[in-house]
Structure formats: C-alpha cells, structure tokens
Amino acid sequence: MKFIVPALAVACLLAAGCASTPKVQPGLVTTTPVTQNHDDANYDAWQKRHAEILAYNRTHQPQIVVIGDGLVQSWGGEPPAPPVWNPSAWDNAFAGFTAENLGFSYDRTEHVLWRIEHGELDGIAPKLIIIQIGNQNIGRKIGKDADQKIAAGIEAICAVAHAKQTAAKILLLGILPHHYGKSTSRVIPDQINQRLQARLGNVSWLKFCDISDSFRNADGSINAALFRDGTHLNAAGYEVLTAKVHEQIAVLIKRVR
C-alpha cells in the first residue's frame, strides 16, 4: 500500500502557506550546485556531455526539454547518449514535437542545478520542461530529514528552471520506485512525492505528476517486469513511462500554444 502523508498534515502545510512558488533553500547539499565526480572516467564523460548540450542549443530550438538522471539519458533523443533501451519510446513520447534530452547518468539534484546555472537552458525557448530527478539522492549520507532535503533540491531545480524559462510550463515527475537496498525504505520516495505535491500542487506554471503506482504491482511492490535490475527501466518500463508522459504533454502543450 502506498505511503501517504496524513491528510491533516498536508492540510496544515497548505494552510500554513507552504504551497507556494518554488524557492531555493540555500545551504543544503541537495541545493548547492556542484559538478559530478562519480568517478574519473564518468566525470570526463559528464563534462563532455555538458559541452555537447551547449553546442546543441546553439543550433537547435527544442519545443520540449527533458531534464534528469540516467533514467532520462537512456530514454533516447538528442544529443545522443547511449545506451538507449527502447529507441522508439522517446519518439512516441514526443511525437509531433522537437525534444531535447538533458539526462545525465548518476546525476543528483545538485548536479542538475550546476548544469542549469551553466547554460543548459540558455539560448532556447521550450514550451515545456519535463523534470525527473531525485533517485540518485536517496541513500546518500545527507543527515536527518533526507526526504525534506531531497524535496528541497527538486524544488530548487523547478525554481531555477522557471527563472531561466519563464514562458515554459514545467512537468515535474515524482520519483519512480526502484530497489533502494535493504537499508532504505520505500517510505522515503513516497514521502518526497507527498512533500512535492503539498508544496507545488497549486503552482500555475507547474504540474506535479506522481506516476509511481504505474510501476508497482497491486500489492505496492515494485513490478520487476518493468525493470532491468530493480533500478533501471527496461524496454517495457520505458513504454509505460512514455505513455504516461505523452498523456501529460497532450494537455500541457495545449495550454501554452
């Protein structure tokens, strides 16, 4: 059964004025922009991909931009960043629109903030920005109240993306379920999603969409048929992601045309 923050708690958050325009809460590891240094080899690839995106933006004008971690990177699209697990899924998700992939393997919220601050949303004018991030922050040693800190990092990304592209709608996808290890409960991603809904649910230019139940069985357990290894989506998983995102695009793009 999906973890739910008590309705009274959510109501108190809203009544207290917590639901508001996204803000950057400074001083947290999740909100402090840094480059990624997962390992030396990946660090080089990360910087190379960042440079490729800046070059891509000088010659292309995408209508949709998708920002995230390895889940986004392996979805497909341009600039290319193999491996891609279901090449047709990306095309089906964004059929009729030009879309750019700003996914980077191993990225956490703080890495995405650095990338945005260093030009990845500059020089373009997308109608829609899709954000899917936060999985890689879970399980990191960031002290107590991890769910609050990760939610704050995701909120900060929404804030800086909007500051860069005020005319664009933002579709924020909740954290998807995956195998978090024996020491990490699924309660944490569910808490993060509930916090994001409470904080950002009434923002005019942003839609928060928690599609995590589409990747679970009826009893709430992860649907292993949609994952390669309990963490990364397989081809079938990308089909589910594509269908859900395509539904949202059909609504949100109409609003900004």
ROZA-482985 format. One line per field, with one value per residue: residue number from 1; x, y, z of N, C-alpha, C in turn; residue in three letters. Coordinates in nm, 3 decimals. Example, Ala and Ser with C-alpha at 12.3 -4.5 7.8 and 13.67 -1.06 7.14 Angstrom:
<atoms>
nr <- [1,2]
n_x <- [1.319,1.285]
n_y <- [-0.569,-0.225]
n_z <- [0.780,0.708]
ca_x <- [1.230,1.367]
ca_y <- [-0.450,-0.106]
ca_z <- [0.780,0.714]
c_x <- [1.320,1.290]
c_y <- [-0.330,0.003]
c_z <- [0.780,0.787]
rest <- [ALA,SER]
</atoms>
This chain:
<atoms>
nr <- [1,2,3,4,5,6,7,8,9,10,11,12,13,14,15,16,17,18,19,20,21,22,23,24,25,26,27,28,29,30,31,32,33,34,35,36,37,38,39,40,41,42,43,44,45,46,47,48,49,50,51,52,53,54,55,56,57,58,59,60,61,62,63,64,65,66,67,68,69,70,71,72,73,74,75,76,77,78,79,80,81,82,83,84,85,86,87,88,89,90,91,92,93,94,95,96,97,98,99,100,101,102,103,104,105,106,107,108,109,110,111,112,113,114,115,116,117,118,119,120,121,122,123,124,125,126,127,128,129,130,131,132,133,134,135,136,137,138,139,140,141,142,143,144,145,146,147,148,149,150,151,152,153,154,155,156,157,158,159,160,161,162,163,164,165,166,167,168,169,170,171,172,173,174,175,176,177,178,179,180,181,182,183,184,185,186,187,188,189,190,191,192,193,194,195,196,197,198,199,200,201,202,203,204,205,206,207,208,209,210,211,212,213,214,215,216,217,218,219,220,221,222,223,224,225,226,227,228,229,230,231,232,233,234,235,236,237,238,239,240,241,242,243,244,245,246,247,248,249,250,251,252,253,254,255,256,257]
n_x <- [0.085,0.054,0.259,0.124,0.124,-0.041,-0.370,-0.442,-0.196,-0.102,-0.298,-0.242,0.007,-0.062,-0.239,-0.068,0.065,0.255,0.234,0.343,0.506,0.785,1.096,1.446,1.617,1.883,2.212,2.195,2.312,2.181,2.091,2.303,2.489,2.701,2.968,2.962,3.132,3.139,3.306,3.641,3.643,3.372,3.334,3.475,3.320,3.083,3.137,3.194,2.945,2.796,2.917,2.844,2.570,2.549,2.655,2.465,2.240,2.300,2.236,1.984,1.632,1.454,1.119,1.038,1.204,1.380,1.483,1.710,1.830,2.012,1.793,1.651,1.855,1.895,1.665,1.648,1.665,1.805,2.086,2.258,2.312,2.422,2.383,2.065,1.752,1.505,1.457,1.236,1.055,1.110,1.063,0.790,0.686,0.726,0.613,0.550,0.664,0.970,1.224,1.457,1.716,1.826,1.941,2.158,2.364,2.383,2.334,2.253,2.034,2.187,2.375,2.225,2.136,2.378,2.428,2.213,2.262,2.489,2.428,2.261,1.994,1.994,1.961,1.759,1.405,1.192,0.860,0.776,0.911,1.034,1.090,1.270,1.402,1.608,1.624,1.892,1.978,1.870,1.954,2.205,2.451,2.320,2.238,1.986,1.629,1.614,1.425,1.304,1.521,1.589,1.352,1.363,1.582,1.480,1.270,1.420,1.540,1.316,1.259,1.489,1.486,1.247,1.309,1.494,1.342,1.076,0.843,0.781,0.597,0.622,0.661,0.672,0.788,0.716,0.935,1.030,0.952,1.207,1.454,1.584,1.775,1.859,1.864,1.717,1.402,1.101,0.939,1.067,1.097,0.821,0.744,0.886,0.756,0.501,0.556,0.637,0.399,0.240,0.380,0.399,0.168,-0.019,0.082,0.078,0.223,0.335,0.310,0.277,0.330,0.272,0.360,0.424,0.280,0.219,0.430,0.427,0.312,-0.016,-0.011,0.160,0.430,0.739,0.714,0.872,0.885,0.914,1.164,1.519,1.700,1.588,1.632,1.693,1.497,1.359,1.292,1.013,0.943,1.008,0.812,0.584,0.648,0.664,0.397,0.258,0.381,0.328,0.052,0.035,0.169,-0.007,-0.202,-0.068,0.082,-0.115,-0.209,-0.010,0.017]
n_y <- [-0.120,0.220,0.467,0.733,1.068,1.184,1.318,1.538,1.645,1.729,1.917,2.104,2.192,2.325,2.518,2.665,2.807,2.680,2.577,2.713,2.942,2.782,2.772,2.837,2.679,2.770,2.638,2.362,2.031,1.925,2.142,2.291,2.387,2.170,2.014,1.688,1.407,1.125,0.911,0.907,0.849,0.874,1.137,1.278,1.209,1.326,1.604,1.626,1.566,1.778,1.991,1.915,1.953,2.231,2.310,2.195,2.349,2.582,2.548,2.441,2.449,2.330,2.223,2.090,2.010,1.770,1.701,1.534,1.234,0.926,0.774,0.938,0.992,0.741,0.711,0.813,1.011,1.342,1.546,1.245,0.973,0.692,0.387,0.326,0.208,0.161,0.267,0.359,0.448,0.706,0.858,0.811,0.923,1.197,1.260,1.463,1.686,1.872,1.752,1.769,1.593,1.614,1.442,1.292,1.032,0.914,1.161,1.390,1.611,1.840,1.839,1.879,2.138,2.278,2.239,2.374,2.633,2.679,2.713,2.525,2.567,2.794,3.020,2.891,2.827,2.661,2.516,2.344,2.204,1.912,1.746,1.499,1.371,1.289,1.026,0.939,1.079,0.955,0.748,0.852,0.994,1.230,1.322,1.377,1.401,1.341,1.316,1.568,1.728,1.627,1.676,1.952,2.001,1.919,2.100,2.335,2.303,2.328,2.596,2.738,2.659,2.771,3.040,3.073,3.013,3.155,3.150,2.890,2.590,2.366,2.025,1.823,1.519,1.270,1.086,0.771,0.429,0.206,-0.049,0.015,-0.087,-0.280,-0.123,0.102,0.234,0.222,0.416,0.663,0.769,0.793,0.975,1.198,1.253,1.313,1.544,1.714,1.734,1.866,2.107,2.212,2.180,2.371,2.553,2.773,2.753,2.506,2.153,1.888,1.544,1.233,0.930,0.688,0.463,0.329,0.169,-0.030,-0.334,-0.465,-0.502,-0.309,-0.358,-0.342,-0.361,-0.597,-0.669,-0.444,-0.345,-0.354,-0.434,-0.396,-0.135,0.022,0.111,-0.120,-0.206,-0.239,-0.094,0.165,0.198,0.225,0.459,0.636,0.636,0.754,1.007,1.110,1.144,1.360,1.560,1.608,1.756,1.972,2.108,2.212,2.413,2.606,2.682]
n_z <- [0.000,-0.080,0.073,0.255,0.339,0.624,0.579,0.732,0.797,0.548,0.490,0.688,0.606,0.370,0.467,0.619,0.437,0.291,0.039,-0.242,-0.472,-0.619,-0.446,-0.375,-0.130,0.045,0.139,0.170,0.092,-0.122,-0.262,-0.339,-0.604,-0.784,-0.974,-1.125,-0.994,-1.007,-1.077,-1.207,-1.486,-1.556,-1.485,-1.682,-1.905,-1.829,-1.828,-2.099,-2.215,-2.118,-2.258,-2.516,-2.510,-2.475,-2.721,-2.890,-2.829,-2.954,-3.214,-3.237,-3.163,-2.937,-2.862,-2.642,-2.343,-2.162,-1.846,-1.630,-1.464,-1.515,-1.593,-1.766,-1.954,-2.079,-2.218,-2.477,-2.782,-2.857,-2.753,-2.855,-2.624,-2.558,-2.351,-2.513,-2.424,-2.537,-2.825,-2.980,-2.794,-2.696,-2.929,-2.963,-2.731,-2.767,-3.007,-3.285,-3.182,-3.128,-2.929,-2.657,-2.491,-2.172,-1.989,-1.749,-1.654,-1.319,-1.206,-0.945,-0.761,-0.706,-0.910,-1.139,-1.088,-1.112,-1.385,-1.506,-1.416,-1.557,-1.826,-1.969,-2.021,-2.164,-2.443,-2.577,-2.629,-2.497,-2.493,-2.302,-2.009,-1.882,-1.582,-1.414,-1.142,-0.856,-0.765,-0.738,-0.521,-0.303,-0.032,-0.003,0.218,0.380,0.617,0.876,0.811,0.537,0.332,0.325,0.250,-0.003,-0.142,-0.129,-0.295,-0.544,-0.570,-0.587,-0.838,-1.003,-0.949,-1.046,-1.312,-1.398,-1.362,-1.564,-1.790,-1.823,-1.971,-2.018,-1.947,-1.670,-1.621,-1.360,-1.267,-1.029,-0.804,-0.922,-0.832,-0.720,-0.655,-0.354,-0.186,0.109,0.337,0.298,0.305,0.106,0.189,0.196,-0.080,-0.131,0.066,-0.021,-0.266,-0.169,-0.024,-0.230,-0.373,-0.184,-0.157,-0.417,-0.555,-0.631,-0.814,-1.081,-1.324,-1.318,-1.315,-1.100,-1.116,-1.005,-1.100,-0.999,-0.911,-1.141,-1.189,-1.009,-0.851,-0.769,-0.494,-0.409,-0.431,-0.618,-0.972,-1.121,-1.385,-1.534,-1.507,-1.551,-1.358,-1.113,-1.060,-1.292,-1.576,-1.812,-2.161,-2.164,-1.939,-2.019,-2.210,-2.053,-1.911,-2.127,-2.223,-2.008,-1.987,-2.240,-2.226,-2.048,-2.189,-2.400,-2.277,-2.150,-2.348,-2.509,-2.347,-2.360,-2.620]
ca_x <- [0.000,0.136,0.271,0.055,0.130,-0.178,-0.440,-0.438,-0.063,-0.097,-0.384,-0.171,0.111,-0.125,-0.294,0.043,0.124,0.369,0.215,0.374,0.601,0.909,1.207,1.574,1.657,2.029,2.285,2.179,2.392,2.094,2.060,2.429,2.534,2.837,2.989,2.958,3.259,3.107,3.440,3.720,3.601,3.239,3.347,3.513,3.204,2.983,3.177,3.182,2.803,2.756,2.964,2.765,2.438,2.565,2.671,2.335,2.149,2.335,2.188,1.852,1.531,1.359,0.994,1.032,1.333,1.364,1.599,1.709,1.947,2.030,1.664,1.624,1.960,1.878,1.534,1.674,1.664,1.926,2.203,2.258,2.396,2.390,2.289,1.922,1.691,1.388,1.468,1.108,0.976,1.131,0.994,0.647,0.652,0.732,0.570,0.495,0.740,1.114,1.256,1.599,1.743,1.925,1.963,2.297,2.374,2.430,2.311,2.167,1.976,2.291,2.442,2.134,2.141,2.502,2.413,2.123,2.332,2.598,2.389,2.189,1.863,2.016,1.960,1.647,1.275,1.099,0.724,0.757,1.030,0.999,1.196,1.261,1.530,1.599,1.656,2.032,1.999,1.824,2.059,2.329,2.466,2.290,2.188,1.845,1.529,1.659,1.315,1.287,1.634,1.579,1.241,1.411,1.666,1.394,1.201,1.517,1.554,1.197,1.272,1.590,1.441,1.146,1.377,1.558,1.244,0.952,0.727,0.762,0.534,0.708,0.601,0.761,0.751,0.759,1.039,0.977,1.000,1.307,1.514,1.671,1.867,1.797,1.862,1.639,1.261,1.029,0.869,1.138,1.049,0.680,0.741,0.933,0.648,0.393,0.602,0.633,0.259,0.193,0.449,0.395,0.045,-0.105,0.162,0.009,0.306,0.397,0.225,0.344,0.261,0.330,0.317,0.496,0.195,0.219,0.547,0.412,0.208,-0.135,0.020,0.252,0.568,0.789,0.684,1.003,0.877,0.940,1.299,1.629,1.775,1.527,1.663,1.686,1.387,1.385,1.214,0.873,0.930,1.006,0.682,0.492,0.686,0.626,0.251,0.217,0.430,0.256,-0.079,0.051,0.206,-0.127,-0.275,0.013,0.122,-0.235,-0.222,0.090,0.015]
ca_y <- [0.000,0.340,0.552,0.859,1.164,1.205,1.430,1.655,1.706,1.800,2.035,2.202,2.251,2.419,2.628,2.745,2.882,2.607,2.561,2.844,2.941,2.713,2.854,2.772,2.684,2.759,2.576,2.217,1.962,1.899,2.268,2.360,2.337,2.115,1.923,1.547,1.335,0.988,0.853,0.987,0.826,0.932,1.283,1.325,1.193,1.422,1.734,1.618,1.575,1.916,2.071,1.878,2.016,2.374,2.322,2.160,2.462,2.692,2.519,2.380,2.512,2.226,2.265,2.021,1.974,1.672,1.711,1.430,1.150,0.822,0.729,1.023,0.976,0.615,0.712,0.832,1.150,1.417,1.480,1.102,0.929,0.550,0.301,0.357,0.076,0.146,0.387,0.408,0.504,0.851,0.914,0.803,1.016,1.336,1.266,1.591,1.795,1.854,1.736,1.758,1.510,1.667,1.342,1.255,0.921,0.937,1.298,1.422,1.744,1.944,1.840,1.943,2.282,2.332,2.239,2.482,2.759,2.692,2.735,2.422,2.617,2.924,3.027,2.816,2.876,2.548,2.534,2.256,2.145,1.794,1.720,1.373,1.369,1.263,0.887,0.923,1.141,0.862,0.659,0.927,1.038,1.373,1.355,1.353,1.468,1.325,1.340,1.713,1.785,1.589,1.753,2.090,2.004,1.912,2.228,2.434,2.287,2.391,2.741,2.795,2.635,2.872,3.169,3.075,2.997,3.195,3.124,2.746,2.509,2.262,1.899,1.759,1.381,1.220,0.983,0.639,0.325,0.109,-0.120,0.111,-0.154,-0.331,-0.025,0.220,0.202,0.292,0.528,0.788,0.831,0.832,1.099,1.307,1.284,1.378,1.680,1.793,1.762,1.967,2.234,2.263,2.136,2.482,2.648,2.787,2.717,2.377,2.040,1.773,1.422,1.113,0.814,0.574,0.345,0.258,0.082,-0.120,-0.434,-0.429,-0.502,-0.199,-0.396,-0.300,-0.451,-0.635,-0.686,-0.316,-0.302,-0.442,-0.482,-0.342,0.008,0.085,0.064,-0.194,-0.155,-0.234,0.017,0.291,0.209,0.278,0.598,0.709,0.653,0.849,1.140,1.155,1.190,1.492,1.655,1.641,1.858,2.090,2.184,2.287,2.531,2.708,2.719]
ca_z <- [0.000,-0.095,0.191,0.239,0.447,0.672,0.514,0.819,0.786,0.420,0.505,0.770,0.521,0.278,0.545,0.670,0.326,0.238,-0.106,-0.297,-0.582,-0.581,-0.398,-0.348,0.011,0.039,0.247,0.174,-0.009,-0.237,-0.331,-0.366,-0.734,-0.796,-1.086,-1.086,-0.998,-0.968,-1.085,-1.301,-1.624,-1.575,-1.475,-1.814,-1.991,-1.783,-1.881,-2.245,-2.249,-2.092,-2.371,-2.633,-2.497,-2.504,-2.866,-2.949,-2.810,-3.045,-3.349,-3.231,-3.080,-2.896,-2.801,-2.513,-2.285,-2.054,-1.757,-1.528,-1.441,-1.614,-1.644,-1.882,-2.055,-2.152,-2.284,-2.619,-2.823,-2.889,-2.812,-2.822,-2.513,-2.538,-2.422,-2.514,-2.406,-2.623,-2.910,-3.030,-2.685,-2.696,-3.046,-2.938,-2.623,-2.811,-3.147,-3.326,-3.120,-3.118,-2.787,-2.625,-2.375,-2.078,-1.885,-1.723,-1.560,-1.183,-1.158,-0.832,-0.775,-0.704,-1.040,-1.234,-1.060,-1.173,-1.531,-1.545,-1.391,-1.654,-1.964,-2.043,-2.062,-2.227,-2.589,-2.633,-2.580,-2.497,-2.443,-2.187,-1.946,-1.800,-1.484,-1.340,-1.070,-0.713,-0.729,-0.701,-0.389,-0.199,0.016,0.022,0.356,0.385,0.751,0.905,0.726,0.398,0.239,0.315,0.178,-0.143,-0.196,-0.144,-0.414,-0.661,-0.578,-0.633,-0.982,-1.063,-0.935,-1.137,-1.449,-1.428,-1.373,-1.696,-1.897,-1.756,-2.057,-2.032,-1.844,-1.616,-1.577,-1.263,-1.241,-0.899,-0.804,-0.954,-0.740,-0.762,-0.542,-0.285,-0.095,0.231,0.446,0.260,0.287,0.000,0.250,0.166,-0.206,-0.120,0.144,-0.109,-0.360,-0.095,0.007,-0.353,-0.403,-0.089,-0.181,-0.554,-0.619,-0.675,-0.890,-1.210,-1.438,-1.290,-1.280,-1.039,-1.156,-0.944,-1.179,-0.942,-0.900,-1.270,-1.189,-0.895,-0.853,-0.691,-0.351,-0.381,-0.458,-0.749,-1.083,-1.175,-1.530,-1.598,-1.471,-1.589,-1.242,-0.993,-1.052,-1.424,-1.659,-1.935,-2.274,-2.124,-1.845,-2.095,-2.275,-1.952,-1.890,-2.248,-2.228,-1.904,-2.021,-2.359,-2.179,-1.989,-2.295,-2.477,-2.202,-2.116,-2.467,-2.549,-2.263,-2.387,-2.761]
c_x <- [0.087,0.138,0.208,0.079,-0.011,-0.241,-0.433,-0.304,-0.050,-0.179,-0.315,-0.060,0.052,-0.178,-0.186,0.112,0.242,0.357,0.232,0.467,0.729,1.021,1.333,1.606,1.808,2.087,2.271,2.267,2.310,2.061,2.185,2.488,2.679,2.846,2.988,3.096,3.238,3.231,3.513,3.672,3.466,3.244,3.384,3.393,3.097,3.014,3.162,3.035,2.750,2.796,2.883,2.627,2.446,2.579,2.539,2.239,2.179,2.278,2.047,1.761,1.425,1.232,0.975,1.173,1.306,1.493,1.595,1.840,1.956,1.901,1.626,1.727,1.937,1.744,1.551,1.685,1.800,1.958,2.211,2.354,2.363,2.437,2.144,1.847,1.563,1.382,1.335,1.026,0.989,1.054,0.843,0.603,0.638,0.694,0.504,0.567,0.889,1.150,1.405,1.616,1.858,1.942,2.109,2.298,2.438,2.403,2.218,2.117,2.082,2.365,2.355,2.132,2.265,2.485,2.321,2.192,2.443,2.551,2.302,2.045,1.873,2.007,1.850,1.517,1.173,0.961,0.702,0.891,0.983,1.117,1.169,1.396,1.504,1.635,1.798,2.064,1.961,1.935,2.192,2.332,2.447,2.225,2.039,1.756,1.568,1.547,1.292,1.398,1.628,1.465,1.283,1.500,1.585,1.319,1.294,1.537,1.436,1.210,1.371,1.553,1.337,1.209,1.445,1.457,1.105,0.827,0.694,0.680,0.636,0.623,0.703,0.709,0.801,0.867,0.975,1.028,1.115,1.365,1.615,1.771,1.798,1.780,1.773,1.495,1.201,0.949,0.935,1.095,0.903,0.665,0.784,0.821,0.533,0.431,0.596,0.490,0.206,0.252,0.414,0.264,-0.042,-0.027,0.109,0.091,0.372,0.290,0.309,0.263,0.335,0.275,0.376,0.410,0.189,0.335,0.544,0.304,0.092,-0.108,0.121,0.397,0.609,0.755,0.814,1.002,0.909,1.082,1.402,1.692,1.714,1.549,1.640,1.572,1.436,1.296,1.067,0.848,0.926,0.876,0.579,0.521,0.642,0.476,0.204,0.259,0.355,0.117,-0.069,0.086,0.083,-0.208,-0.193,0.054,0.003,-0.245,-0.124,0.095,-0.053]
c_y <- [0.124,0.422,0.687,0.947,1.191,1.329,1.555,1.725,1.786,1.928,2.143,2.270,2.357,2.540,2.721,2.824,2.813,2.584,2.696,2.830,2.873,2.810,2.770,2.790,2.665,2.680,2.427,2.154,1.941,2.024,2.348,2.307,2.289,2.033,1.780,1.484,1.192,0.900,0.927,0.972,0.891,1.083,1.341,1.318,1.296,1.561,1.738,1.632,1.716,2.007,2.042,1.944,2.166,2.397,2.293,2.279,2.580,2.671,2.458,2.460,2.409,2.287,2.205,1.986,1.880,1.668,1.598,1.356,1.044,0.766,0.808,0.999,0.852,0.605,0.729,0.979,1.209,1.516,1.334,1.070,0.784,0.501,0.350,0.225,0.055,0.269,0.443,0.477,0.657,0.916,0.915,0.903,1.158,1.352,1.399,1.711,1.767,1.854,1.715,1.681,1.571,1.572,1.306,1.141,0.965,1.078,1.302,1.566,1.852,1.952,1.907,2.094,2.345,2.342,2.352,2.617,2.784,2.671,2.635,2.460,2.755,2.911,2.948,2.870,2.763,2.586,2.455,2.203,2.032,1.763,1.588,1.351,1.332,1.122,0.873,0.990,1.047,0.766,0.727,0.973,1.189,1.411,1.329,1.435,1.460,1.356,1.490,1.774,1.750,1.664,1.898,2.103,2.001,2.043,2.337,2.425,2.350,2.543,2.800,2.771,2.739,3.010,3.183,3.080,3.028,3.165,2.976,2.690,2.407,2.144,1.830,1.620,1.339,1.115,0.847,0.536,0.248,0.045,-0.028,0.045,-0.191,-0.224,0.095,0.180,0.280,0.408,0.660,0.845,0.871,0.960,1.218,1.350,1.355,1.523,1.769,1.829,1.873,2.105,2.296,2.234,2.247,2.590,2.654,2.735,2.580,2.273,1.929,1.649,1.301,0.992,0.685,0.449,0.265,0.160,-0.016,-0.224,-0.390,-0.422,-0.393,-0.231,-0.352,-0.405,-0.484,-0.649,-0.558,-0.265,-0.404,-0.510,-0.436,-0.193,0.078,0.026,-0.019,-0.139,-0.142,-0.118,0.152,0.308,0.268,0.425,0.685,0.737,0.758,0.991,1.195,1.208,1.333,1.597,1.701,1.751,1.986,2.173,2.264,2.417,2.641,2.746,2.853]
c_z <- [0.000,0.032,0.163,0.361,0.493,0.613,0.599,0.810,0.658,0.429,0.585,0.690,0.431,0.352,0.594,0.561,0.264,0.088,-0.172,-0.415,-0.538,-0.546,-0.385,-0.201,0.017,0.156,0.260,0.067,-0.136,-0.317,-0.365,-0.496,-0.732,-0.924,-1.034,-1.095,-0.947,-0.972,-1.196,-1.445,-1.650,-1.567,-1.611,-1.910,-1.957,-1.839,-2.034,-2.286,-2.224,-2.208,-2.496,-2.629,-2.525,-2.654,-2.937,-2.942,-2.901,-3.185,-3.353,-3.138,-3.038,-2.835,-2.662,-2.469,-2.167,-1.972,-1.654,-1.517,-1.550,-1.670,-1.769,-1.991,-2.140,-2.223,-2.435,-2.654,-2.849,-2.778,-2.767,-2.708,-2.482,-2.401,-2.410,-2.516,-2.487,-2.713,-2.956,-2.921,-2.681,-2.810,-3.024,-2.831,-2.674,-2.958,-3.178,-3.268,-3.130,-2.970,-2.767,-2.494,-2.293,-1.961,-1.874,-1.621,-1.428,-1.129,-1.038,-0.850,-0.786,-0.837,-1.146,-1.213,-1.122,-1.325,-1.579,-1.526,-1.492,-1.798,-2.034,-2.079,-2.128,-2.379,-2.655,-2.573,-2.580,-2.445,-2.314,-2.140,-1.857,-1.710,-1.414,-1.272,-0.924,-0.671,-0.675,-0.566,-0.275,-0.162,0.038,0.167,0.364,0.518,0.766,0.812,0.579,0.300,0.219,0.229,0.028,-0.211,-0.220,-0.267,-0.541,-0.680,-0.630,-0.784,-1.055,-1.060,-1.034,-1.282,-1.489,-1.444,-1.509,-1.810,-1.841,-1.840,-2.067,-1.916,-1.795,-1.574,-1.488,-1.234,-1.104,-0.913,-0.827,-0.853,-0.803,-0.638,-0.475,-0.190,0.035,0.338,0.416,0.229,0.171,0.056,0.210,0.031,-0.200,-0.038,0.059,-0.204,-0.290,-0.060,-0.117,-0.390,-0.312,-0.119,-0.315,-0.626,-0.674,-0.750,-1.034,-1.328,-1.422,-1.262,-1.223,-1.069,-1.098,-1.018,-1.122,-0.933,-1.029,-1.280,-1.072,-0.923,-0.765,-0.542,-0.312,-0.406,-0.597,-0.854,-1.155,-1.326,-1.605,-1.575,-1.514,-1.468,-1.110,-0.975,-1.184,-1.505,-1.776,-2.046,-2.238,-2.027,-1.915,-2.173,-2.179,-1.928,-2.007,-2.252,-2.129,-1.938,-2.142,-2.322,-2.126,-2.093,-2.371,-2.409,-2.188,-2.237,-2.519,-2.473,-2.300,-2.534,-2.782]
rest <- [MET,LYS,PHE,ILE,VAL,PRO,ALA,LEU,ALA,VAL,ALA,CYS,LEU,LEU,ALA,ALA,GLY,CYS,ALA,SER,THR,PRO,LYS,VAL,GLN,PRO,GLY,LEU,VAL,THR,THR,THR,PRO,VAL,THR,GLN,ASN,HIS,ASP,ASP,ALA,ASN,TYR,ASP,ALA,TRP,GLN,LYS,ARG,HIS,ALA,GLU,ILE,LEU,ALA,TYR,ASN,ARG,THR,HIS,GLN,PRO,GLN,ILE,VAL,VAL,ILE,GLY,ASP,GLY,LEU,VAL,GLN,SER,TRP,GLY,GLY,GLU,PRO,PRO,ALA,PRO,PRO,VAL,TRP,ASN,PRO,SER,ALA,TRP,ASP,ASN,ALA,PHE,ALA,GLY,PHE,THR,ALA,GLU,ASN,LEU,GLY,PHE,SER,TYR,ASP,ARG,THR,GLU,HIS,VAL,LEU,TRP,ARG,ILE,GLU,HIS,GLY,GLU,LEU,ASP,GLY,ILE,ALA,PRO,LYS,LEU,ILE,ILE,ILE,GLN,ILE,GLY,ASN,GLN,ASN,ILE,GLY,ARG,LYS,ILE,GLY,LYS,ASP,ALA,ASP,GLN,LYS,ILE,ALA,ALA,GLY,ILE,GLU,ALA,ILE,CYS,ALA,VAL,ALA,HIS,ALA,LYS,GLN,THR,ALA,ALA,LYS,ILE,LEU,LEU,LEU,GLY,ILE,LEU,PRO,HIS,HIS,TYR,GLY,LYS,SER,THR,SER,ARG,VAL,ILE,PRO,ASP,GLN,ILE,ASN,GLN,ARG,LEU,GLN,ALA,ARG,LEU,GLY,ASN,VAL,SER,TRP,LEU,LYS,PHE,CYS,ASP,ILE,SER,ASP,SER,PHE,ARG,ASN,ALA,ASP,GLY,SER,ILE,ASN,ALA,ALA,LEU,PHE,ARG,ASP,GLY,THR,HIS,LEU,ASN,ALA,ALA,GLY,TYR,GLU,VAL,LEU,THR,ALA,LYS,VAL,HIS,GLU,GLN,ILE,ALA,VAL,LEU,ILE,LYS,ARG,VAL,ARG]
</atoms>
